[in-house]
Amino acid sequence: MKNKIWLVFLVLALAVSPVLLNGCAPAAPEEKPTIVLVESDWTSNLIETEILAQVLTQQLGYPTDRVQLAASLGWPAITKGEADVAVEIWLPGRQAEIQPFIDDGYLELGAEIFPGGAGWVMPRFVVEGDPARGIEPIAPGLKSILDLKDVDKGGKGYWKLFENPEKPGLGELVGGSPGWVDDPMDRSIILGYDLPMWRSNQTEAIMMARMIAADKKGDPLLMYIWWPHWILEAVDLVKLEFPDPYYEGSFQGEEVVPVRCGHPAYSIRTVVASRLKETAPDVYYLMHRMVLGEADANALMLRVDVDEEEIPAVAADWISQNQDVIDQWLGK
């Protein structure tokens, strides 16, 4: 009888033990989802995307993937679940194309990764001189675009510093390609303020080469530029003031009409899928804290575009020197 009782206990023990063992075993770590980053083809975007990817994998433990898309195609991809985040959208220029996806609740604008803008710049020595190189100030009173006007029209006649033999009697504003959105903007500004100026057209590479050469030679040059841009790190430049701020509806697309205002300011924001608030909350909040700043963006682009350093190495170096910034992104 006793043997039968012990046999029953033994059978019950064997039946229950797997349950007990399984109940005491530690739970397997939950596998994190792959975060897909939208990557575009300009330098600042490539650098920031690499920085984000390294932070996600090395500090948050997420596998990552990338999809290379034109900016306008990134928002539908995020909406469809084909991508999760993007590091740059330039507002207000792309507000109209992304707003429907925001209104439908599929995605959100995150942090302002850096502010942006555009305007007219010249080497600082034009206004302040450069004692180290023996350069005296050429135009100490040149502060505003109105100072380019002739004296008899209320200006200071500084357009003459930028006169180009190609168009005698006019100062040259060095600009980019004719198809750029800023081309009709600058022509409208010149017309609106009745400036004795003309805007020339060339590639970005030629624009930068001309400014670097002018700076080295100590020659005055006036150029349109947007920022962030590495040229602002490579050359000490001064921005000309515009007497009137930008206002909505001032510029008429490709049409050149008289306009009296400056270029618009830009806010460059990150973009994140709303669903990440539930599926990857640490990534969601990171995208709402990811602030790089204009100065760092300029310096990083200089290393890639001018010094020809590899983007992964540049990103890793920046992260190693700015862990305090990364900690802020991660909410530590």
Long-range contacts (C-beta under 8 A, 24 or more apart in sequence): 32-60, 32-61, 32-62, 32-63, 32-280, 33-62, 33-279, 33-280, 34-62, 34-63, 34-64, 34-65, 35-62, 35-63, 35-64, 35-65, 35-84, 35-85, 35-280, 35-283, 36-64, 36-65, 36-66, 36-67, 36-82, 36-83, 36-84, 36-85, 37-64, 37-65, 37-66, 37-67, 37-83, 37-84, 37-85, 37-86, 37-87, 38-66, 38-67, 38-69, 38-74, 38-77, 38-78, 38-83, 38-85, 38-86, 38-271, 39-66, 39-67, 39-68, 39-69, 40-68, 40-69, 40-70, 40-71, 40-74, 40-86, 40-88, 41-68, 43-230, 43-301, 43-304, 43-305, 44-88, 44-228, 44-297, 44-300, 44-301, 45-87, 45-88, 46-304, 46-311, 47-297, 47-300, 47-301, 47-304, 47-311, 47-314, 47-315, 48-87, 48-88, 48-113, 48-292, 48-297, 49-87, 50-311, 50-312, 50-314, 50-315, 51-292, 51-315, 51-318, 51-319, 52-85, 52-87, 52-290, 54-312, 54-315, 54-316, 54-319, 55-286, 55-319, 55-326, 55-329, 55-330, 56-283, 56-286, 59-326, 59-330, 60-282, 60-283, 60-286, 60-330, 62-280, 62-283, 72-97, 74-271, 75-101, 75-107, 75-271, 76-101, 78-106, 78-107, 78-271, 78-273, 79-104, 79-106, 79-107, 79-273, 81-273, 81-275, 83-273, 84-272, 84-273, 84-276, 84-280, 84-283, 85-270, 85-271, 85-272, 85-273, 85-276, 85-283, 85-287, 86-270, 86-271, 87-113, 87-270, 87-290, 88-113, 88-268, 88-269, 88-270, 89-268, 89-269, 89-270, 89-271, 90-116, 90-266, 90-267, 90-268, 91-266, 91-267, 91-268, 91-269, 92-264, 92-266, 92-267, 93-181, 93-266, 98-271, 105-274, 106-273, 106-274, 107-271, 107-272, 107-273, 107-274, 108-271, 108-272, 108-273, 108-274, 108-288, 109-269, 109-270, 109-271, 110-269, 110-270, 110-271, 110-272, 110-287, 110-288, 110-290, 111-269, 111-270, 111-287, 111-288, 111-289, 111-290, 111-291, 112-267, 112-268, 112-269, 112-291, 113-268, 113-269, 113-270, 113-290, 113-291, 113-292, 114-228, 114-268, 114-291, 114-292, 114-293, 114-294, 114-296, 114-297, 115-265, 115-266, 115-267, 115-268, 115-294, 116-226, 116-227, 116-228, 116-265, 116-266, 116-267, 116-268, 116-294, 117-226, 117-227, 117-263, 117-264, 117-265, 117-266, 118-182, 118-224, 118-225, 118-226, 118-227, 118-263, 118-264, 118-266, 119-224, 119-225, 119-239, 119-240, 119-242, 119-262, 119-263, 120-145, 120-173, 120-222, 120-223, 120-224, 120-225, 120-239, 120-240, 121-222, 121-223, 121-224, 121-225, 121-232, 121-237, 121-238, 121-239, 121-240, 122-220, 122-221, 122-222, 122-223, 122-237, 122-238, 122-240, 123-211, 123-214, 123-215, 123-220, 123-221, 123-235, 123-236, 123-237, 123-238, 124-236, 124-237, 124-238, 125-215, 125-218, 125-236, 126-161, 126-220, 126-238, 127-238, 128-238, 130-218, 133-218, 135-218, 138-220, 139-220, 142-240, 143-240, 143-241, 144-240, 144-241, 144-242, 144-243, 145-189, 145-193, 145-195, 145-240, 145-241, 145-242, 145-243, 146-193, 146-243, 148-195, 148-196, 148-197, 149-193, 149-194, 149-195, 149-196, 150-196, 153-194, 159-195, 159-196, 159-197, 161-220, 161-222, 162-197, 162-220, 162-221, 162-222, 164-200, 166-200, 167-198, 169-196, 170-196, 170-197, 170-198, 171-195, 171-196, 171-197, 171-198, 171-222, 172-197, 172-198, 172-199, 172-200, 172-222, 173-197, 173-198, 173-199, 173-200, 173-222, 173-223, 173-224, 174-199, 174-200, 174-202, 174-207, 174-210, 174-211, 174-221, 174-222, 174-223, 174-224, 175-199, 175-200, 175-201, 175-202, 175-207, 175-223, 175-224, 176-201, 176-202, 176-203, 176-204, 176-207, 176-224, 177-201, 177-202, 177-203, 177-204, 182-224, 182-226, 182-263, 184-251, 184-252, 184-253, 184-254, 184-255, 184-256, 185-251, 185-259, 185-263, 186-224, 187-256, 188-251, 188-252, 188-256, 188-257, 188-258, 188-259, 189-242, 189-259, 189-260, 189-261, 189-262, 191-256, 191-257, 191-258, 191-259, 192-257, 192-258, 192-259, 192-260, 192-261, 193-243, 193-260, 199-224, 211-235, 211-237, 226-266, 227-294, 227-298, 228-294, 228-297, 228-298, 228-301, 229-298, 229-301, 230-298, 230-299, 230-301, 230-302, 230-304, 230-305, 230-306, 232-298, 233-295, 233-298, 233-299, 233-301, 233-302, 234-302, 234-306, 282-330, 285-331, 286-329, 286-330, 286-331, 289-328, 289-329, 289-330, 289-331, 290-329, 291-325, 291-328, 291-329, 296-322
